[in-house]
């Protein structure tokens, strides 16, 4: 394929990713059909000239289609995608399309992992003074598929996006960790690991993969799917000479690991040691990621609403002592028992919220930690204020998704922040 080939493209999904794909395709004179199974989907941002079908999509939509580009939330078992694969119609993710349209004009540094992707992507981008795109919020196609793309881009890639990547080739790939998540979408842990490994499947021998090998899931992934290029193992985060003497603003052991991987990836991509040290020293993580909301009467209030699975919540719990832990939400089919060993002696009380609150409560009770099943976040904040004592940390690290009570993790974190501020 070349960027000037006449094409008829089917875009699955009319959200931000689908709109960006449609715009890129139209700019090349391609015909675009956009489909979405949501009858009430908002199509107001779709550009003029796009044919739109909403609701159940007939397989006849694939007639005369050259390429299907799918949004990240659509699983490969969706009938239209499955029919496309069976019929030999290429199915790409938006990042794959971006790579194809870029035609090798831009170097990529790619980041993936179950947790820490956005923070690490932002760290590497700061070290390289390069734009960040992908799952971080800016569709990669908007950055790569232009007349004058930047020379290097740092891209965050989710497992959903990677599943439909085929030729995308980062000069440097960074894998942070691999823990149980999205297993229903990928058909199990093997499928999830295979998706993560697609990040380096097209690499050349001279390309680099940086892997956080202190994480067992990362080790299992690189052993099952060995990178074809150079492998840089990061397993001793406390003694990396590049970070020596820095007082990182991004707190917690997991952010030290993120910073170490970021440093190694940035150096592999050509950054100087001085630029890496300066960028990481100044770096501050974004909202909802171990965000200090308030500190008064000797109590810290921490918003880690982005901790949407047990693996992320565990990293947050290990960052503090004497915790009043607010947890629960919508379980994605994951096992909270992995948290049990870290609760006694560290957590003062667990306050559960949301649909899976009873599951979290059962784990805490099983190891003798006091639990109150509160149900709602606002009530949990008020109760936490009564329980916490000077030296305590009230930690919102839900270990679950938010969509049972909120639109997304950001809204959940915003509500937490508002309720904490109201205490004053």
VENMOTA-V660237 format. One record per pair of residues at least 24 apart in sequence whose ideal C-beta (glycine too) atoms are under 10 Angstrom apart, sorted by the first residue. I is the first residue (numbers start at 1). J is the second residue. If there is no record, write none. Layout:
I/J ; I/J
This chain:
1/66 ; 1/67 ; 1/90 ; 1/97 ; 1/100 ; 1/101 ; 1/103 ; 1/167 ; 2/28 ; 2/100 ; 2/101 ; 2/103 ; 3/27 ; 3/28 ; 3/30 ; 3/100 ; 3/101 ; 3/102 ; 3/103 ; 3/145 ; 4/28 ; 4/29 ; 5/29 ; 5/30 ; 5/66 ; 5/67 ; 6/30 ; 6/31 ; 6/66 ; 7/31 ; 7/32 ; 7/65 ; 7/66 ; 7/67 ; 8/32 ; 8/33 ; 8/63 ; 8/64 ; 8/65 ; 8/66 ; 8/67 ; 9/33 ; 9/34 ; 9/50 ; 9/65 ; 9/66 ; 9/67 ; 9/68 ; 9/69 ; 9/92 ; 9/97 ; 10/34 ; 10/35 ; 10/51 ; 10/53 ; 10/57 ; 10/61 ; 10/62 ; 10/63 ; 10/64 ; 10/65 ; 10/66 ; 10/67 ; 10/68 ; 10/69 ; 10/70 ; 10/80 ; 10/81 ; 10/84 ; 10/89 ; 10/91 ; 11/35 ; 11/36 ; 11/46 ; 11/50 ; 11/51 ; 11/52 ; 11/67 ; 11/68 ; 11/69 ; 11/70 ; 11/71 ; 11/94 ; 11/97 ; 12/36 ; 12/37 ; 12/57 ; 12/61 ; 12/68 ; 12/69 ; 12/70 ; 12/71 ; 12/73 ; 12/74 ; 12/78 ; 12/80 ; 12/81 ; 12/84 ; 12/91 ; 13/37 ; 13/38 ; 13/41 ; 13/69 ; 13/70 ; 13/71 ; 13/72 ; 13/73 ; 13/74 ; 13/94 ; 14/38 ; 14/41 ; 14/42 ; 14/43 ; 14/44 ; 14/45 ; 14/46 ; 14/50 ; 14/52 ; 14/53 ; 14/54 ; 14/71 ; 15/41 ; 15/42 ; 15/45 ; 15/71 ; 15/72 ; 15/73 ; 15/139 ; 16/45 ; 16/71 ; 16/94 ; 16/137 ; 16/138 ; 16/139 ; 16/142 ; 17/69 ; 17/70 ; 17/71 ; 17/72 ; 17/73 ; 17/93 ; 17/94 ; 17/95 ; 17/97 ; 17/135 ; 17/139 ; 17/140 ; 17/141 ; 17/142 ; 17/161 ; 18/43 ; 18/45 ; 18/46 ; 18/50 ; 18/52 ; 18/69 ; 18/70 ; 18/71 ; 18/94 ; 18/139 ; 19/43 ; 19/44 ; 19/45 ; 19/46 ; 19/47 ; 19/50 ; 19/71 ; 19/139 ; 19/142 ; 20/45 ; 20/69 ; 20/94 ; 20/97 ; 20/98 ; 20/138 ; 20/139 ; 20/140 ; 20/141 ; 20/142 ; 20/143 ; 20/145 ; 21/67 ; 21/69 ; 21/70 ; 21/71 ; 21/92 ; 21/93 ; 21/94 ; 21/97 ; 21/98 ; 21/101 ; 21/139 ; 21/141 ; 21/142 ; 21/145 ; 22/46 ; 22/47 ; 22/49 ; 22/50 ; 22/52 ; 22/69 ; 22/141 ; 23/47 ; 23/49 ; 23/50 ; 23/139 ; 23/141 ; 23/142 ; 23/145 ; 24/69 ; 24/94 ; 24/97 ; 24/98 ; 24/101 ; 24/139 ; 24/141 ; 24/142 ; 24/144 ; 24/145 ; 24/146 ; 25/49 ; 25/50 ; 25/67 ; 25/69 ; 25/97 ; 25/101 ; 25/141 ; 25/145 ; 26/50 ; 27/101 ; 27/145 ; 27/146 ; 27/147 ; 28/101 ; 28/145 ; 30/66 ; 30/67 ; 31/64 ; 31/65 ; 31/66 ; 32/69 ; 33/57 ; 33/61 ; 33/62 ; 33/63 ; 33/64 ; 33/65 ; 33/68 ; 34/69 ; 35/61 ; 35/68 ; 35/70 ; 35/74 ; 35/80 ; 36/71 ; 36/74 ; 37/74 ; 37/78 ; 37/79 ; 37/80 ; 56/80 ; 57/83 ; 59/83 ; 59/84 ; 59/86 ; 59/87 ; 62/87 ; 62/89 ; 65/89 ; 65/90 ; 66/90 ; 67/91 ; 67/92 ; 67/96 ; 67/97 ; 67/100 ; 68/92 ; 68/164 ; 69/93 ; 69/94 ; 69/96 ; 69/97 ; 69/98 ; 69/141 ; 69/164 ; 70/94 ; 70/96 ; 70/160 ; 70/161 ; 70/163 ; 70/164 ; 71/160 ; 71/161 ; 72/134 ; 72/135 ; 72/157 ; 72/158 ; 72/159 ; 72/160 ; 72/161 ; 72/162 ; 72/163 ; 72/164 ; 72/185 ; 73/158 ; 73/160 ; 73/185 ; 74/160 ; 74/164 ; 74/185 ; 75/160 ; 75/163 ; 75/182 ; 75/184 ; 75/185 ; 75/186 ; 75/187 ; 76/160 ; 76/163 ; 76/164 ; 76/185 ; 76/186 ; 76/187 ; 76/191 ; 76/195 ; 77/184 ; 77/185 ; 77/187 ; 81/164 ; 85/164 ; 90/164 ; 90/166 ; 91/163 ; 91/164 ; 91/166 ; 92/161 ; 92/164 ; 92/165 ; 92/166 ; 92/167 ; 92/168 ; 93/134 ; 93/140 ; 93/157 ; 93/158 ; 93/160 ; 93/161 ; 93/162 ; 93/163 ; 93/164 ; 93/165 ; 93/166 ; 93/168 ; 93/198 ; 94/134 ; 94/135 ; 94/139 ; 94/140 ; 94/141 ; 94/142 ; 94/161 ; 94/164 ; 94/165 ; 95/133 ; 95/134 ; 95/135 ; 95/139 ; 95/140 ; 95/141 ; 95/144 ; 95/155 ; 95/156 ; 95/157 ; 95/158 ; 95/161 ; 95/162 ; 95/164 ; 95/165 ; 95/168 ; 96/140 ; 96/141 ; 96/161 ; 96/162 ; 96/164 ; 96/165 ; 96/166 ; 96/167 ; 96/168 ; 96/198 ; 97/139 ; 97/140 ; 97/141 ; 97/144 ; 97/145 ; 97/164 ; 97/165 ; 97/168 ; 98/133 ; 98/134 ; 98/139 ; 98/140 ; 98/141 ; 98/142 ; 98/143 ; 98/144 ; 98/145 ; 98/149 ; 98/153 ; 98/155 ; 98/168 ; 99/140 ; 99/141 ; 99/144 ; 99/145 ; 99/155 ; 99/165 ; 99/166 ; 99/167 ; 99/168 ; 99/169 ; 99/170 ; 99/202 ; 100/141 ; 100/144 ; 100/145 ; 100/166 ; 100/167 ; 100/168 ; 101/140 ; 101/141 ; 101/144 ; 101/145 ; 101/146 ; 101/149 ; 102/140 ; 102/141 ; 102/143 ; 102/144 ; 102/145 ; 102/146 ; 102/149 ; 102/153 ; 102/168 ; 103/144 ; 103/145 ; 103/149 ; 104/169 ; 105/144 ; 105/146 ; 105/147 ; 105/148 ; 105/149 ; 105/150 ; 105/151 ; 106/130 ; 106/131 ; 106/140 ; 106/143 ; 106/144 ; 106/145 ; 106/146 ; 106/149 ; 106/150 ; 106/151 ; 106/152 ; 106/153 ; 106/155 ; 106/171 ; 107/150 ; 107/151 ; 107/152 ; 107/153 ; 107/154 ; 107/169 ; 107/170 ; 107/171 ; 107/172 ; 107/269 ; 107/270 ; 108/133 ; 108/134 ; 108/140 ; 108/144 ; 108/152 ; 108/153 ; 108/154 ; 108/155 ; 108/157 ; 108/168 ; 108/169 ; 108/170 ; 108/171 ; 108/172 ; 108/173 ; 108/199 ; 108/207 ; 108/269 ; 109/152 ; 109/153 ; 109/154 ; 109/155 ; 109/170 ; 109/171 ; 109/172 ; 109/173 ; 109/174 ; 109/208 ; 109/210 ; 109/262 ; 109/265 ; 109/266 ; 109/268 ; 109/269 ; 109/270 ; 109/271 ; 110/134 ; 110/140 ; 110/153 ; 110/154 ; 110/155 ; 110/156 ; 110/157 ; 110/162 ; 110/165 ; 110/168 ; 110/169 ; 110/170 ; 110/171 ; 110/172 ; 110/173 ; 110/174 ; 110/175 ; 110/199 ; 110/200 ; 110/203 ; 110/209 ; 110/265 ; 111/135 ; 111/136 ; 111/154 ; 111/155 ; 111/156 ; 111/157 ; 111/170 ; 111/172 ; 111/173 ; 111/174 ; 111/175 ; 111/176 ; 111/199 ; 111/210 ; 111/258 ; 111/261 ; 111/262 ; 111/265 ; 112/155 ; 112/156 ; 112/157 ; 112/158 ; 112/159 ; 112/161 ; 112/162 ; 112/170 ; 112/173 ; 112/174 ; 112/175 ; 112/176 ; 112/177 ; 112/178 ; 112/195 ; 112/196 ; 112/197 ; 112/198 ; 112/199 ; 112/200 ; 113/156 ; 113/157 ; 113/158 ; 113/159 ; 113/174 ; 113/175 ; 113/176 ; 113/177 ; 113/178 ; 113/179 ; 113/181 ; 113/196 ; 113/199 ; 113/211 ; 113/212 ; 113/215 ; 113/217 ; 113/218 ; 113/221 ; 113/258 ; 113/261 ; 113/311 ; 114/158 ; 114/159 ; 114/175 ; 114/176 ; 114/177 ; 114/178 ; 114/179 ; 114/180 ; 114/181 ; 114/182 ; 114/192 ; 114/196 ; 114/215 ; 114/217 ; 114/218 ; 114/309 ; 114/311 ; 114/312 ; 115/176 ; 115/177 ; 115/178 ; 115/179 ; 115/181 ; 115/215 ; 115/254 ; 115/258 ; 115/289 ; 115/306 ; 115/307 ; 115/308 ; 115/309 ; 115/311 ; 115/312 ; 115/313 ; 115/314 ; 115/315 ; 115/316 ; 116/174 ; 116/176 ; 116/177 ; 116/212 ; 116/254 ; 116/255 ; 116/257 ; 116/258 ; 116/261 ; 116/262 ; 116/285 ; 116/289 ; 116/306 ; 116/311 ; 116/312 ; 116/315 ; 117/156 ; 117/157 ; 117/158 ; 117/174 ; 117/175 ; 117/176 ; 117/177 ; 117/258 ; 118/156 ; 118/258 ; 118/285 ; 118/286 ; 118/288 ; 118/289 ; 118/306 ; 119/156 ; 119/176 ; 119/250 ; 119/254 ; 119/255 ; 119/258 ; 119/259 ; 119/262 ; 119/283 ; 119/284 ; 119/285 ; 119/286 ; 119/289 ; 119/290 ; 119/306 ; 120/154 ; 120/156 ; 120/174 ; 120/176 ; 120/210 ; 120/212 ; 120/250 ; 120/255 ; 120/257 ; 120/258 ; 120/259 ; 120/260 ; 120/261 ; 120/262 ; 120/265 ; 121/154 ; 121/155 ; 121/156 ; 121/157 ; 121/174 ; 121/258 ; 121/262 ; 121/265 ; 122/154 ; 122/156 ; 122/250 ; 122/258 ; 122/262 ; 122/279 ; 122/283 ; 122/284 ; 122/285 ; 122/286 ; 122/289 ; 123/154 ; 123/248 ; 123/250 ; 123/255 ; 123/258 ; 123/259 ; 123/260 ; 123/261 ; 123/262 ; 123/263 ; 123/265 ; 123/266 ; 123/276 ; 123/279 ; 123/280 ; 123/283 ; 123/285 ; 124/154 ; 124/155 ; 124/156 ; 124/172 ; 124/174 ; 124/210 ; 124/258 ; 124/261 ; 124/262 ; 124/263 ; 124/264 ; 124/265 ; 124/266 ; 124/268 ; 124/269 ; 124/271 ; 124/276 ; 124/279 ; 124/280 ; 125/152 ; 125/153 ; 125/154 ; 125/155 ; 125/156 ; 125/262 ; 125/266 ; 125/279 ; 125/283 ; 126/154 ; 126/262 ; 126/266 ; 126/271 ; 126/275 ; 126/276 ; 126/278 ; 126/279 ; 126/280 ; 126/282 ; 126/283 ; 127/154 ; 127/259 ; 127/262 ; 127/263 ; 127/265 ; 127/266 ; 127/267 ; 127/269 ; 127/271 ; 127/272 ; 127/273 ; 127/275 ; 127/276 ; 127/277 ; 127/278 ; 127/279 ; 127/280 ; 127/283 ; 128/152 ; 128/153 ; 128/154 ; 128/172 ; 128/262 ; 128/265 ; 128/266 ; 128/267 ; 128/269 ; 128/270 ; 128/271 ; 128/275 ; 128/276 ; 128/279 ; 129/266 ; 129/271 ; 129/275 ; 129/279 ; 130/154 ; 130/266 ; 130/269 ; 130/271 ; 131/155 ; 132/156 ; 134/158 ; 134/161 ; 135/159 ; 135/160 ; 135/161 ; 135/162 ; 136/286 ; 137/286 ; 140/168 ; 152/269 ; 152/270 ; 152/271 ; 154/262 ; 154/265 ; 154/266 ; 154/269 ; 155/199 ; 157/195 ; 157/196 ; 157/198 ; 157/199 ; 158/182 ; 158/195 ; 158/196 ; 159/185 ; 159/186 ; 159/191 ; 159/192 ; 159/193 ; 159/194 ; 159/195 ; 159/196 ; 159/198 ; 159/199 ; 160/185 ; 160/186 ; 160/195 ; 161/195 ; 161/198 ; 161/199 ; 162/194 ; 162/195 ; 162/196 ; 162/197 ; 162/198 ; 162/199 ; 162/201 ; 163/191 ; 163/192 ; 163/194 ; 163/195 ; 163/196 ; 163/198 ; 164/195 ; 164/198 ; 165/195 ; 165/198 ; 165/199 ; 165/201 ; 165/202 ; 166/198 ; 166/201 ; 166/202 ; 167/201 ; 167/202 ; 168/198 ; 168/199 ; 168/200 ; 168/201 ; 168/202 ; 168/203 ; 169/199 ; 169/200 ; 169/201 ; 169/202 ; 169/203 ; 169/204 ; 169/207 ; 169/229 ; 170/199 ; 170/200 ; 170/202 ; 170/203 ; 170/207 ; 170/208 ; 170/209 ; 170/229 ; 170/265 ; 170/269 ; 171/203 ; 171/204 ; 171/206 ; 171/207 ; 171/208 ; 171/229 ; 171/268 ; 171/269 ; 171/270 ; 172/200 ; 172/203 ; 172/207 ; 172/208 ; 172/209 ; 172/210 ; 172/229 ; 172/230 ; 172/232 ; 172/264 ; 172/265 ; 172/266 ; 172/267 ; 172/268 ; 172/269 ; 172/270 ; 173/197 ; 173/198 ; 173/199 ; 173/200 ; 173/201 ; 173/203 ; 173/207 ; 173/208 ; 173/209 ; 173/210 ; 173/211 ; 173/227 ; 173/229 ; 173/265 ; 173/268 ; 174/199 ; 174/200 ; 174/208 ; 174/209 ; 174/210 ; 174/211 ; 174/212 ; 174/232 ; 174/234 ; 174/258 ; 174/261 ; 174/262 ; 174/264 ; 174/265 ; 174/266 ; 174/268 ; 174/269 ; 175/199 ; 175/200 ; 175/209 ; 175/210 ; 175/211 ; 175/212 ; 175/213 ; 175/215 ; 175/217 ; 175/218 ; 175/221 ; 175/222 ; 175/227 ; 175/234 ; 175/261 ; 176/210 ; 176/211 ; 176/212 ; 176/215 ; 176/217 ; 176/218 ; 176/234 ; 176/254 ; 176/257 ; 176/258 ; 176/261 ; 176/262 ; 177/211 ; 177/212 ; 177/214 ; 177/215 ; 177/216 ; 177/217 ; 177/218 ; 177/221 ; 177/254 ; 177/257 ; 177/258 ; 177/261 ; 177/311 ; 177/312 ; 177/315 ; 178/211 ; 178/212 ; 178/215 ; 178/216 ; 178/217 ; 178/218 ; 178/219 ; 178/220 ; 178/221 ; 178/222 ; 178/311 ; 179/215 ; 179/216 ; 179/217 ; 179/218 ; 179/309 ; 179/310 ; 179/311 ; 179/312 ; 179/314 ; 179/334 ; 179/338 ; 180/217 ; 180/309 ; 180/310 ; 180/311 ; 180/332 ; 180/333 ; 180/334 ; 180/335 ; 180/338 ; 181/217 ; 181/308 ; 181/309 ; 181/310 ; 181/311 ; 181/312 ; 181/332 ; 181/333 ; 181/334 ; 182/309 ; 182/332 ; 182/333 ; 182/334 ; 183/332 ; 183/333 ; 183/334 ; 184/332 ; 184/333 ; 185/332 ; 185/333 ; 189/217 ; 189/220 ; 189/221 ; 190/220 ; 190/224 ; 192/217 ; 192/221 ; 193/217 ; 193/218 ; 193/220 ; 193/221 ; 193/222 ; 193/223 ; 193/224 ; 193/225 ; 194/221 ; 194/224 ; 194/225 ; 195/221 ; 195/225 ; 196/221 ; 196/222 ; 196/225 ; 197/221 ; 197/222 ; 197/224 ; 197/225 ; 197/226 ; 197/227 ; 198/225 ; 199/225 ; 199/227 ; 200/225 ; 200/226 ; 200/227 ; 200/228 ; 200/229 ; 200/231 ; 201/225 ; 201/227 ; 201/228 ; 202/228 ; 203/227 ; 203/228 ; 203/229 ; 203/230 ; 204/228 ; 204/229 ; 205/229 ; 205/230 ; 206/230 ; 207/268 ; 208/232 ; 208/264 ; 208/265 ; 208/267 ; 208/268 ; 208/269 ; 209/233 ; 209/265 ; 209/268 ; 210/234 ; 210/260 ; 210/261 ; 210/262 ; 210/263 ; 210/264 ; 210/265 ; 210/266 ; 210/267 ; 210/268 ; 210/269 ; 211/235 ; 211/261 ; 211/264 ; 212/237 ; 212/254 ; 212/257 ; 212/258 ; 212/260 ; 212/261 ; 212/264 ; 214/257 ; 214/260 ; 215/257 ; 215/311 ; 217/311 ; 218/261 ; 230/268 ; 232/261 ; 232/264 ; 232/265 ; 232/267 ; 232/268 ; 233/264 ; 234/260 ; 234/261 ; 234/262 ; 234/263 ; 234/264 ; 234/265 ; 235/260 ; 236/260 ; 237/261 ; 240/264 ; 241/273 ; 242/266 ; 242/267 ; 242/273 ; 242/276 ; 242/277 ; 242/280 ; 243/276 ; 243/277 ; 243/280 ; 243/281 ; 244/277 ; 245/277 ; 245/281 ; 246/276 ; 246/277 ; 246/278 ; 246/280 ; 246/281 ; 246/282 ; 246/283 ; 247/281 ; 248/280 ; 248/281 ; 248/282 ; 248/283 ; 248/284 ; 248/285 ; 249/280 ; 249/281 ; 249/282 ; 249/283 ; 249/284 ; 249/285 ; 250/280 ; 250/283 ; 250/284 ; 250/285 ; 250/286 ; 250/289 ; 250/290 ; 251/285 ; 251/290 ; 251/292 ; 251/302 ; 251/319 ; 251/320 ; 252/285 ; 252/289 ; 252/290 ; 252/302 ; 252/304 ; 252/315 ; 252/316 ; 252/317 ; 252/318 ; 252/319 ; 252/320 ; 253/315 ; 253/318 ; 253/319 ; 254/289 ; 254/290 ; 254/311 ; 254/312 ; 254/314 ; 254/315 ; 254/316 ; 254/318 ; 254/319 ; 255/283 ; 255/285 ; 255/289 ; 255/290 ; 255/315 ; 255/319 ; 257/315 ; 258/283 ; 258/285 ; 258/315 ; 259/283 ; 286/410 ; 287/410 ; 287/413 ; 287/414 ; 287/417 ; 288/396 ; 288/408 ; 288/409 ; 288/410 ; 288/411 ; 288/412 ; 288/413 ; 288/414 ; 288/416 ; 288/417 ; 289/316 ; 289/409 ; 289/413 ; 290/315 ; 290/316 ; 290/319 ; 290/320 ; 290/395 ; 290/397 ; 291/396 ; 291/413 ; 291/416 ; 291/417 ; 292/393 ; 293/394 ; 293/396 ; 293/413 ; 293/416 ; 293/417 ; 293/418 ; 293/419 ; 293/420 ; 293/421 ; 294/394 ; 294/417 ; 294/420 ; 294/421 ; 294/423 ; 294/424 ; 295/393 ; 296/420 ; 296/423 ; 296/424 ; 297/385 ; 297/388 ; 297/389 ; 297/390 ; 297/392 ; 297/423 ; 298/388 ; 298/389 ; 298/390 ; 298/391 ; 298/392 ; 299/324 ; 299/384 ; 299/385 ; 299/387 ; 299/388 ; 299/389 ; 299/390 ; 299/391 ; 299/392 ; 299/393 ; 299/394 ; 299/420 ; 299/423 ; 300/388 ; 300/391 ; 300/392 ; 300/393 ; 300/394 ; 300/395 ; 301/381 ; 301/384 ; 301/385 ; 301/388 ; 301/392 ; 301/393 ; 301/394 ; 301/395 ; 301/396 ; 301/416 ; 301/417 ; 301/419 ; 301/420 ; 301/421 ; 301/423 ; 302/326 ; 302/393 ; 302/394 ; 302/395 ; 302/396 ; 302/397 ; 302/416 ; 302/420 ; 303/394 ; 303/395 ; 303/396 ; 303/397 ; 303/412 ; 303/413 ; 303/414 ; 303/415 ; 303/416 ; 303/417 ; 303/420 ; 304/395 ; 304/396 ; 304/397 ; 304/398 ; 304/399 ; 304/409 ; 304/413 ; 304/416 ; 305/329 ; 305/377 ; 305/396 ; 305/397 ; 305/398 ; 305/402 ; 305/406 ; 305/408 ; 305/409 ; 305/410 ; 305/411 ; 305/412 ; 305/413 ; 305/414 ; 305/415 ; 305/416 ; 305/417 ; 306/396 ; 306/397 ; 306/398 ; 306/402 ; 306/409 ; 306/410 ; 306/412 ; 306/413 ; 307/395 ; 307/396 ; 307/397 ; 307/398 ; 307/399 ; 307/400 ; 307/409 ; 308/332 ; 308/334 ; 308/397 ; 308/398 ; 308/399 ; 308/400 ; 308/401 ; 308/402 ; 308/403 ; 308/408 ; 308/409 ; 308/412 ; 309/334 ; 309/336 ; 309/338 ; 309/398 ; 309/399 ; 309/400 ; 309/401 ; 310/334 ; 310/335 ; 310/336 ; 310/337 ; 310/338 ; 310/339 ; 310/360 ; 310/363 ; 310/397 ; 310/399 ; 310/400 ; 311/338 ; 311/339 ; 311/399 ; 312/397 ; 312/398 ; 312/399 ; 313/338 ; 313/339 ; 313/342 ; 313/360 ; 313/395 ; 313/396 ; 313/397 ; 313/398 ; 313/399 ; 313/400 ; 314/338 ; 314/339 ; 314/341 ; 314/342 ; 314/397 ; 314/399 ; 315/397 ; 316/393 ; 316/395 ; 316/396 ; 316/397 ; 316/398 ; 316/399 ; 317/342 ; 317/343 ; 317/346 ; 317/347 ; 317/393 ; 317/395 ; 317/397 ; 317/399 ; 318/342 ; 318/346 ; 319/393 ; 319/395 ; 319/397 ; 320/346 ; 320/347 ; 320/392 ; 320/393 ; 320/394 ; 320/395 ; 320/397 ; 321/345 ; 321/346 ; 321/347 ; 321/348 ; 321/391 ; 321/392 ; 321/393 ; 322/346 ; 322/347 ; 322/348 ; 322/388 ; 322/389 ; 322/390 ; 322/391 ; 322/392 ; 322/393 ; 323/347 ; 323/348 ; 323/349 ; 323/350 ; 323/369 ; 323/388 ; 323/392 ; 323/393 ; 323/394 ; 323/395 ; 323/397 ; 324/348 ; 324/349 ; 324/350 ; 324/351 ; 324/370 ; 324/380 ; 324/381 ; 324/383 ; 324/384 ; 324/385 ; 324/386 ; 324/387 ; 324/388 ; 324/389 ; 324/392 ; 324/393 ; 324/394 ; 324/395 ; 324/396 ; 325/349 ; 325/350 ; 325/351 ; 325/352 ; 325/360 ; 325/364 ; 325/369 ; 325/371 ; 325/380 ; 325/384 ; 325/393 ; 325/394 ; 325/395 ; 325/396 ; 325/397 ; 325/398 ; 325/399 ; 326/350 ; 326/351 ; 326/352 ; 326/353 ; 326/354 ; 326/360 ; 326/374 ; 326/377 ; 326/380 ; 326/381 ; 326/383 ; 326/384 ; 326/394 ; 326/395 ; 326/396 ; 326/397 ; 326/398 ; 326/416 ; 327/351 ; 327/352 ; 327/353 ; 327/354 ; 327/356 ; 327/357 ; 327/359 ; 327/360 ; 327/361 ; 327/363 ; 327/364 ; 327/371 ; 327/380 ; 327/395 ; 327/396 ; 327/397 ; 327/398 ; 327/399 ; 327/400 ; 328/352 ; 328/353 ; 328/354 ; 328/355 ; 328/356 ; 328/357 ; 328/358 ; 328/359 ; 328/360 ; 328/361 ; 328/373 ; 328/374 ; 328/375 ; 328/377 ; 328/380 ; 328/398 ; 328/399 ; 328/400 ; 328/404 ; 328/405 ; 329/353 ; 329/354 ; 329/355 ; 329/356 ; 329/357 ; 329/360 ; 329/377 ; 329/398 ; 329/399 ; 329/400 ; 329/401 ; 329/402 ; 329/403 ; 329/404 ; 329/405 ; 329/406 ; 329/409 ; 329/412 ; 330/354 ; 330/355 ; 330/356 ; 330/398 ; 330/400 ; 330/401 ; 330/402 ; 330/403 ; 330/404 ; 330/405 ; 330/406 ; 331/355 ; 331/356 ; 331/357 ; 331/359 ; 331/360 ; 331/399 ; 331/400 ; 331/401 ; 331/404 ; 332/356 ; 332/400 ; 332/401 ; 332/403 ; 334/359 ; 334/399 ; 334/400 ; 334/401 ; 335/359 ; 335/363 ; 336/360 ; 336/361 ; 336/362 ; 336/363 ; 336/364 ; 336/399 ; 336/400 ; 337/362 ; 337/363 ; 337/366 ; 337/367 ; 338/363 ; 338/399 ; 339/363 ; 339/364 ; 339/367 ; 339/397 ; 339/399 ; 340/364 ; 340/366 ; 340/367 ; 340/369 ; 341/367 ; 342/367 ; 343/367 ; 343/368 ; 343/369 ; 343/371 ; 344/368 ; 344/369 ; 345/369 ; 347/371 ; 347/393 ; 347/395 ; 348/384 ; 348/387 ; 348/388 ; 348/389 ; 348/392 ; 348/393 ; 348/394 ; 349/383 ; 349/384 ; 349/387 ; 349/388 ; 349/392 ; 349/394 ; 350/374 ; 350/380 ; 351/375 ; 351/377 ; 351/379 ; 351/380 ; 351/381 ; 351/382 ; 351/383 ; 351/384 ; 351/387 ; 351/394 ; 351/396 ; 352/380 ; 352/398 ; 352/400 ; 353/377 ; 353/378 ; 353/379 ; 353/380 ; 353/381 ; 353/396 ; 353/398 ; 353/400 ; 353/404 ; 353/405 ; 353/412 ; 354/380 ; 354/398 ; 354/400 ; 354/401 ; 354/402 ; 354/403 ; 354/404 ; 354/405 ; 354/406 ; 354/412 ; 355/400 ; 355/401 ; 355/403 ; 355/404 ; 355/405 ; 356/398 ; 356/399 ; 356/400 ; 356/401 ; 356/404 ; 357/398 ; 357/400 ; 357/404 ; 359/399 ; 359/400 ; 360/398 ; 360/399 ; 360/400 ; 363/399 ; 375/405 ; 376/405 ; 376/415 ; 376/419 ; 377/402 ; 377/405 ; 377/406 ; 377/412 ; 377/413 ; 377/415 ; 377/416 ; 377/418 ; 377/419 ; 378/415 ; 378/416 ; 378/418 ; 378/419 ; 378/422 ; 379/419 ; 380/416 ; 380/419 ; 381/415 ; 381/416 ; 381/417 ; 381/418 ; 381/419 ; 381/420 ; 381/421 ; 381/422 ; 381/423 ; 382/419 ; 382/422 ; 382/423 ; 384/419 ; 384/420 ; 384/423 ; 385/419 ; 385/420 ; 385/423 ; 394/420 ; 396/420
